[in-house]
Amino acid sequence: MFIYLESNVQGSTKNSKLIMKCRKCNRPLKREPWRSKGIGKICAAKEAAQSLIKSNNTLYIPYDGGDVFMERLPNGMIKTNIIHSVVKHSPTGLEFGYGGSGPADAALNILLMFTDSNTAYKHYMKFKWRFLATSSRDMLIIRRDEINEFLTYANQEQLEISWKR
C-alpha cells in the first residue's frame, strides 16, 4: 500500500491530500473499504478468483447446498464444489471416473459434507464404487437426494449388521 501527499503547488503542503494506492495496480484508492484494505475492488476480485485455483489444477466453486459436481475442463483442470479438506489417499487432488486414490478422497470429502466423520469413514469406499468410479471421465453430478438415500441405506445396513452380532 502506497501513501503519499499530493499537492496542487509544487513544494507546498498547504492544499495537500493523502492519496492511498492499490498494492497491486498502484491506482488511487478513493473509497472505503478499499482504502483500509489497501487494494482496489477490481484487484480484490481478481485475487479472490485466483485464490480459488489450487496448485493441483482444481477450480473450487462454493457449495450451495444442492447437488455436488465435478467437471473436467478442456484445459485439464477439474471444476468442482467439493472442497478437498481431508487428504487421506490423494495429495494431488480429487478425481473421478476410475477407482483410484483421487476418487477415494472425493468420496470421503463428499460424505463429510453430508454426515459425521465416523459414518463418512465407514462408507466412503462403497460410495466411491457406487458413484465416482463408475462415472464418465468428463462430468459427474451426484444429486443431494441420492447422497442422502445412500447414507440412509448405509446406516440401515450398518444397524442390521450390528443387530445380528
VENDAVEN-V28608 format. One record per residue. N is the residue number from 0. RES is the residue in one letter. PSI is psi in whole degrees, -180 to 180 (999 if undefined). BURIAL is b if it has 16 or more other ideal C-beta (glycine too) atoms within 10 Angstrom, else e. D_CENTER is the distance of its C-alpha to the mean C-alpha in Angstrom with 1 decimal. Layout:
BEGIN
n:N res:RES psi:PSI burial:BURIAL d_center:D_CENTER
n:N res:RES psi:PSI burial:BURIAL d_center:D_CENTER
END
This chain:
BEGIN
n:0 res:M psi:126 burial:e d_center:28.4
n:1 res:F psi:135 burial:e d_center:31.9
n:2 res:I psi:131 burial:e d_center:34.6
n:3 res:Y psi:163 burial:e d_center:38.0
n:4 res:L psi:133 burial:e d_center:41.0
n:5 res:E psi:133 burial:e d_center:42.1
n:6 res:S psi:145 burial:e d_center:45.8
n:7 res:N psi:-32 burial:e d_center:47.9
n:8 res:V psi:128 burial:e d_center:50.9
n:9 res:Q psi:128 burial:e d_center:50.6
n:10 res:G psi:-9 burial:e d_center:51.1
n:11 res:S psi:144 burial:e d_center:51.1
n:12 res:T psi:10 burial:e d_center:48.7
n:13 res:K psi:-52 burial:e d_center:50.5
n:14 res:N psi:40 burial:e d_center:48.1
n:15 res:S psi:153 burial:e d_center:45.0
n:16 res:K psi:152 burial:e d_center:41.5
n:17 res:L psi:125 burial:e d_center:38.4
n:18 res:I psi:127 burial:e d_center:35.8
n:19 res:M psi:142 burial:b d_center:32.2
n:20 res:K psi:151 burial:b d_center:30.2
n:21 res:C psi:136 burial:b d_center:26.6
n:22 res:R psi:-17 burial:e d_center:25.5
n:23 res:K psi:-51 burial:e d_center:23.9
n:24 res:C psi:-7 burial:e d_center:26.5
n:25 res:N psi:16 burial:e d_center:29.4
n:26 res:R psi:153 burial:e d_center:30.0
n:27 res:P psi:140 burial:e d_center:31.7
n:28 res:L psi:118 burial:b d_center:29.6
n:29 res:K psi:-30 burial:e d_center:31.7
n:30 res:R psi:158 burial:e d_center:29.8
n:31 res:E psi:153 burial:e d_center:28.0
n:32 res:P psi:2 burial:e d_center:25.2
n:33 res:W psi:-34 burial:b d_center:24.7
n:34 res:R psi:-46 burial:b d_center:27.8
n:35 res:S psi:-26 burial:e d_center:26.8
n:36 res:K psi:-22 burial:b d_center:23.3
n:37 res:G psi:16 burial:b d_center:25.2
n:38 res:I psi:143 burial:b d_center:23.0
n:39 res:G psi:165 burial:b d_center:23.6
n:40 res:K psi:-46 burial:e d_center:21.6
n:41 res:I psi:-45 burial:e d_center:21.0
n:42 res:C psi:-37 burial:b d_center:20.1
n:43 res:A psi:-41 burial:b d_center:17.6
n:44 res:A psi:-41 burial:e d_center:15.9
n:45 res:K psi:-40 burial:e d_center:15.9
n:46 res:E psi:-43 burial:e d_center:14.6
n:47 res:A psi:-43 burial:e d_center:11.6
n:48 res:A psi:-40 burial:e d_center:10.9
n:49 res:Q psi:-33 burial:e d_center:11.6
n:50 res:S psi:-17 burial:e d_center:9.4
n:51 res:L psi:-25 burial:e d_center:6.3
n:52 res:I psi:120 burial:e d_center:8.3
n:53 res:K psi:166 burial:e d_center:8.6
n:54 res:S psi:-19 burial:e d_center:12.2
n:55 res:N psi:25 burial:e d_center:11.9
n:56 res:N psi:43 burial:e d_center:11.6
n:57 res:T psi:131 burial:b d_center:8.3
n:58 res:L psi:114 burial:b d_center:6.9
n:59 res:Y psi:131 burial:b d_center:3.5
n:60 res:I psi:134 burial:e d_center:5.3
n:61 res:P psi:138 burial:e d_center:5.8
n:62 res:Y psi:131 burial:e d_center:7.8
n:63 res:D psi:7 burial:e d_center:11.4
n:64 res:G psi:0 burial:e d_center:13.5
n:65 res:G psi:-132 burial:e d_center:14.8
n:66 res:D psi:158 burial:e d_center:14.5
n:67 res:V psi:149 burial:b d_center:11.8
n:68 res:F psi:156 burial:b d_center:11.8
n:69 res:M psi:132 burial:b d_center:11.5
n:70 res:E psi:131 burial:b d_center:13.4
n:71 res:R psi:118 burial:b d_center:15.0
n:72 res:L psi:160 burial:e d_center:15.7
n:73 res:P psi:-29 burial:e d_center:19.3
n:74 res:N psi:5 burial:e d_center:18.3
n:75 res:G psi:-14 burial:e d_center:16.9
n:76 res:M psi:158 burial:b d_center:13.2
n:77 res:I psi:128 burial:b d_center:11.0
n:78 res:K psi:127 burial:e d_center:9.1
n:79 res:T psi:161 burial:b d_center:7.2
n:80 res:N psi:18 burial:b d_center:5.9
n:81 res:I psi:117 burial:b d_center:6.2
n:82 res:I psi:133 burial:b d_center:4.5
n:83 res:H psi:69 burial:b d_center:7.3
n:84 res:S psi:-30 burial:e d_center:8.9
n:85 res:V psi:123 burial:e d_center:12.4
n:86 res:V psi:108 burial:e d_center:13.9
n:87 res:K psi:-43 burial:e d_center:17.3
n:88 res:H psi:-34 burial:b d_center:18.3
n:89 res:S psi:98 burial:b d_center:16.1
n:90 res:P psi:-15 burial:e d_center:15.2
n:91 res:T psi:-8 burial:e d_center:14.5
n:92 res:G psi:178 burial:b d_center:11.6
n:93 res:L psi:148 burial:b d_center:11.2
n:94 res:E psi:175 burial:b d_center:14.0
n:95 res:F psi:164 burial:b d_center:16.3
n:96 res:G psi:2 burial:b d_center:19.9
n:97 res:Y psi:179 burial:e d_center:21.8
n:98 res:G psi:35 burial:e d_center:22.5
n:99 res:G psi:-160 burial:e d_center:21.1
n:100 res:S psi:-35 burial:b d_center:18.9
n:101 res:G psi:-48 burial:b d_center:15.6
n:102 res:P psi:-32 burial:b d_center:16.3
n:103 res:A psi:-45 burial:b d_center:17.4
n:104 res:D psi:-38 burial:b d_center:14.2
n:105 res:A psi:-45 burial:b d_center:12.3
n:106 res:A psi:-46 burial:b d_center:15.2
n:107 res:L psi:-46 burial:b d_center:15.1
n:108 res:N psi:-32 burial:b d_center:11.5
n:109 res:I psi:-50 burial:b d_center:12.2
n:110 res:L psi:-34 burial:b d_center:15.4
n:111 res:L psi:-23 burial:b d_center:14.1
n:112 res:M psi:-22 burial:b d_center:12.3
n:113 res:F psi:-14 burial:e d_center:15.8
n:114 res:T psi:180 burial:b d_center:18.4
n:115 res:D psi:165 burial:e d_center:19.6
n:116 res:S psi:-36 burial:e d_center:19.2
n:117 res:N psi:-47 burial:e d_center:22.8
n:118 res:T psi:-42 burial:b d_center:22.5
n:119 res:A psi:-47 burial:b d_center:19.2
n:120 res:Y psi:-29 burial:e d_center:20.9
n:121 res:K psi:-34 burial:e d_center:24.1
n:122 res:H psi:1 burial:b d_center:22.8
n:123 res:Y psi:-31 burial:b d_center:19.7
n:124 res:M psi:-39 burial:e d_center:22.1
n:125 res:K psi:-41 burial:e d_center:23.9
n:126 res:F psi:-42 burial:b d_center:20.7
n:127 res:K psi:-50 burial:b d_center:19.7
n:128 res:W psi:-29 burial:e d_center:23.2
n:129 res:R psi:-42 burial:b d_center:23.4
n:130 res:F psi:-44 burial:b d_center:20.2
n:131 res:L psi:-43 burial:b d_center:18.4
n:132 res:A psi:-27 burial:b d_center:21.4
n:133 res:T psi:1 burial:e d_center:23.4
n:134 res:S psi:170 burial:b d_center:21.2
n:135 res:S psi:165 burial:e d_center:21.7
n:136 res:R psi:-2 burial:e d_center:20.0
n:137 res:D psi:-40 burial:e d_center:18.9
n:138 res:M psi:138 burial:e d_center:17.1
n:139 res:L psi:125 burial:b d_center:16.2
n:140 res:I psi:125 burial:e d_center:16.1
n:141 res:I psi:117 burial:b d_center:16.8
n:142 res:R psi:145 burial:e d_center:18.2
n:143 res:R psi:-42 burial:e d_center:17.7
n:144 res:D psi:-29 burial:e d_center:21.4
n:145 res:E psi:-40 burial:e d_center:21.6
n:146 res:I psi:-45 burial:b d_center:19.2
n:147 res:N psi:-39 burial:e d_center:21.4
n:148 res:E psi:-44 burial:e d_center:24.5
n:149 res:F psi:-46 burial:b d_center:23.5
n:150 res:L psi:-39 burial:b d_center:23.0
n:151 res:T psi:-47 burial:e d_center:26.3
n:152 res:Y psi:-45 burial:e d_center:28.1
n:153 res:A psi:-41 burial:b d_center:26.8
n:154 res:N psi:-39 burial:e d_center:27.8
n:155 res:Q psi:-41 burial:e d_center:31.2
n:156 res:E psi:-41 burial:e d_center:31.8
n:157 res:Q psi:-40 burial:e d_center:31.1
n:158 res:L psi:-42 burial:e d_center:33.6
n:159 res:E psi:-40 burial:e d_center:36.1
n:160 res:I psi:-45 burial:e d_center:35.9
n:161 res:S psi:-28 burial:e d_center:36.4
n:162 res:W psi:-35 burial:e d_center:39.2
n:163 res:K psi:-21 burial:e d_center:41.1
n:164 res:R psi:999 burial:e d_center:41.2
END
